[in-house]
Amino acid sequence: MTAIPCVPMLAGFDIGGTNARALLVEPSTGQVLHSSRDGSAGGGPALVAKVLEMVANLERTYGCRVEAIGLGVAGLVSRSGTIHYSPNLPDLIEFPIGPEVEAASRVPVVVGNDATAGAWAEAKFGAGRGADDFIYVALGTGIGTGFVADGRLMTGANGFAGESGHMVVDMDGPAHRTGQRGPWEYFASGTALGRMAREAAQSGAFAKGIKLAGDVASITGYHVAEALVVDNADASAIFDGFCREVARGIANLAVIFDPQLVVVGGGLAEIGTPLKDGTQRWLDRLLLGGEHRPRVEVTLAELGSDSGAIGAALLAAEALSGD
């Protein structure tokens, strides 16, 4: 039997504060051939060792060598591959993870912001296909964004573009864990949805949430989503307020970038149509001059939780080819 030759494969990683997700990606199609997950706790050297271990496992599983590695990390990541700041990865601040992994693996390594990478994956193989100008918004524990303009991924002068979750929408608002007062992330992330639900339950306006969670303190955004499925009126009211906050930040970005499309991803995108429709309804109301411009369409990401790792792999492929 003739052996099937290996084609160049890429390893794409999405590294968060708790877990590292690794994908083996075929670069021409973005197809995920294998995936694995492991913890990301520990300092820089421990994470480098973990990345190398996960790459080796991908190679053994599929029987082909990884030609390049892409790392998507939540935080400020420079073009040189150094993590300069990350609220979720405090042990990695100012750590040159890219050069360290590259020296140990002896293959090219590209490091970028996870949401920026996710935007590129959606541009190539997801909901952003065919759109030259769009905003990608990843709603999860926090908020990350990525921008595609004139068909090109925006990374900024230092590679720091896309940290829109930290833009201030209420300078007199509550303090966020970063120390900023009133950033968008405080009002429109998954963490915010859980807080809004607990506040409603505490005031007697979300009894269903208490029933689902057992007590007020245990209520999260997942319980709002669960109650939405059965058309609970309190959950609908909470979620409408949440969608307003999501749309408020998007409207700010839209007046700057003039996108044709907003792609919403991240963990909260699993809520699906209620999130898309609610955000669209509020964006139509809040966007300055909305009645005089083409509608900015809101759509859901197509690549789900794989987008950041796929995008990181694609950026590594471009570095490998010299594009």
N, C-alpha and C positions, 0 to 999 in steps of 0.2 A: 504494500500500500504506500502510495506517495504521500509524504508528510505535507501538510498545509503550511506554507511559509508564514512566519509572523510578519505582521505589519507594525510600523512604529506605534507604540502605545504611550499614553500619557497618564500620569497620576495627578488627580485633582483633589485638593483638600479644602474642607471648610472647617476652620478651627475656631471654636467658641470657648467660653469660659469654663465649660464642663466637659464637653466632648469634642473629639476630632473625627470627622467623617471623611473617608477616603474612597474615591471612585477610580476605576480603571476606565478610561475614555478612549473611544476611537475618534481621532480628530476630524476626519472628513465629514462625519455624520453627527457627532456629538453623542453617539450611542454609549450608554453605560453598560459595560460588560460585566463588571463585578463591583461590589461595594462592601465596606466594612466600617465599623465604628469602634472607637476606644476612648478612654479618658484622656483629657488634655491637662490634667493637674500637674503641678510641678514647675520648676524653673526652666530656663532655656535649654540647657544640656539634656534634661530629661525629655523635653518635647522633641528635640532633634532625634534622640534615640528612638522615640515612639514613631516619628515619621518614617525613619529608615526601616523600622520593623514592619510597619504597615505596607510600605512599598514592596518589601521583600515578600510579604504574604500575597500581595496582588500578583507579583511575578510568578510565584509558585503556583497559584491557583490557575492562572491562565496560560502559563508556559511561555510567555514572551517577556522580553526585557522592556522596562520602562525607559523611554528616551528622554523625557523631561518631566519636571515636577512643578505644579502650580499650587501655591498656598494662598487661600483666601482667609484673611484674618479680620476680625472686628476691631477696628481702631485706625489710628494714623500710621500708615505704612509708607515709607519712603521708596523711591525708585531703586535705591541700593539694597532693599530687602530688610531694612531695620524697622522694627516695631517701636515707634517713638512714644506712643501713648495708647492705652487701651483700658477703659474702666473695667472690662470683664477679664483682662489678663494682666493684672498688676505685676506678676512675677516676670513678665516679658518686656517691660518698659525699657527702651533703649537697647534691646537685644537684637543683634544682627542675624536673625533666623535664616534669611536667604543665603548669605555667604556660608553660614555654618552647615546647612543642609547640603549645599552644593559641594563644599569641600569634602564632606563625608560620603556623599553618594556618587560624586564624579559625573553627574549629569547636570544640564542647565536647570536652574531653579528661578522661578519668577514668583514674587510675593506681591499681593495687592489687597485692597479692602474687599471684604466678602460681598458687600452689596454692589460695589462697582463691578466686581466679577460677575455677579448675578445678572446685572444689566446686560453685560456682553453676551452671556449665554442666551438670554431671552431675545437679544437682537439677532443672533445667528440661528437659533433653533427653536425659539419659543414664541411668545405672544407679540414680540417686537419685530418679527420678520416683516420686511417691507416698509417699516416706518423709519424714516431718516432722523426724526427728532422725537424722542420720547423720554419720559422720566420713569425710572423703576423705583418703587417704594416697597421695602421689605419691612413688614409689620410683625414684630415678634416681641421678645422681652423688652427690646428697645426699638428704635427705628433707624434703618440704614437706607441710603438712596444711591442711585447711579444714574448718570446722564449720558444719553447718546445724542449728539448734535451733528447734523450734516453727515450722518452715517458713521461717525467716528466716536469712540469712547472717550469721554472727558475724564482725565485723571488729575489735572491741575499742575501747577508749577513744581510741586514736590511729590505728587502722588496722593495728596490728602483730600481730593475732591470727594464729595458725597456724604459728608457728616451732617446732613440736614436735620437729623433728629435733635441736634444740639443748638439749632437756631432758636433764638429767644422769640416767643410769640406773646409773652406777658412778662415784662421786666419787673413787675411788682408781684409776680406769682410765687408759688411755693418753691422751696429749694429742692433741687434735684440732687441725686447722690454724687454728681460731679461737682457740686457747689454752685452751679448756675441757678438762677431763679427763672422759672417759667419757660423752660425749653419745650419745644414741640413734643419731644419724647415723653415728657411728664404727663401730657394730656392725651396722647393718641397712640400709645403703645399697648401691647398686651397687658403689661403691668398696670397701665392706666385703666384699662377696661375692668380689670379685677377690682381695683380700688373704687371705681365708680359703682360697681355692683355692690360692694360691701357697704358703701355709704348709703345707697338706696335701701338696702336691707335693714340697716341700723335705724333708718327713719320710718320703717314700716312699708316701704314701697317695692319690696322684692321678696315676698314670702316664699315664692317658688324657689328662689336661690337657697334660702335656709333649708328648705325641705330637701333639695338636691345635695347640698354640701354637708348638712348635719348641724352647722352653726354658722354664725356670721363670719367669724374669723377665717373659716375654711373656704369661703366663696372665692372663685377665680373667674377669669373670663370664659373658661370652658363651660361654666354653669350658665352663663348668659347665652352662649351658643346653643347649649342643650335646651334651654327654655324657649329659645326662638323657634326651634323645630316644632314645638307644640303651640305656637302662636300665643305665647304668654304676653299679656299686654304690658306688664312691668318690664320684662326683658326687652320688648320692642322699644319702649321709651328710653331705657338705658342705652340701648344700642344706637338709637337715633342720635342721641347726644354724643356718643362716641364717634359716629360717622361724621358729624359736624366738625369735630376736632381734627379728624384725619383730613377732611376736605379743606379746613382752614390752612393747614400747612401746605397742602398741594396747591391751593390757590396762590399762596405767596411765591412758590417756586414757578408756577405757570406764568405769572406776570414777568418773571425774569427770563425764563427759557423759551417761552412760546411753544410748548410741545404740541404735537398732534395727538398724542396718546399718553396715558398714564397706565403703567402696568403694576398691579398690586400683587406682591408675593409675600413670602415669609409665612410663619406658622398660622397667622390669623386668616390668611387667604383660604384656608381650609373651610372657613365659614361659608364661603362661596357667594352665591347670588345676593343674599342680604347685604353683604359688605360692599359688593360692586354697586348695587343699585342705590344703597344708602349714601355712599360716598359720591356717586354721580349726581344724585339729587341735590346734595348740599354744595357740591362744586359748581353746579349750574347757577346756584343762588349767590355764591360768595365770590366768584371770579369777576374781577373788575372788568366792566364792558362786555360781559359774557354774551349779552343779547346782540352785540355788534361784531362778534368774531365767530369763526367756525367753532363748533362745539369741541371741547377737549374731551375725548372719549376715555372712560375708565374701563379697564378690562383686567381680568385675572391672569396671573402668570401661569404658564403652561408646564414649566419644568419642576414645580413644587420645591421640595427641600433640597433637590439636587442642583439647583441653579448656581449657587455660589461655587461649589466644587467643580461643576462642569465649566463655568466661566474661567476659573483659575487654570484649569487644564488647557483651555483654548488660548489664554494669554501665554502660557508656557509654549504652546505649539507655535505661536507667532514669533516668539523669541528664538525658537529653534530654527525657523525658516528665514529669520532675518527681516520679516515684514514690519 
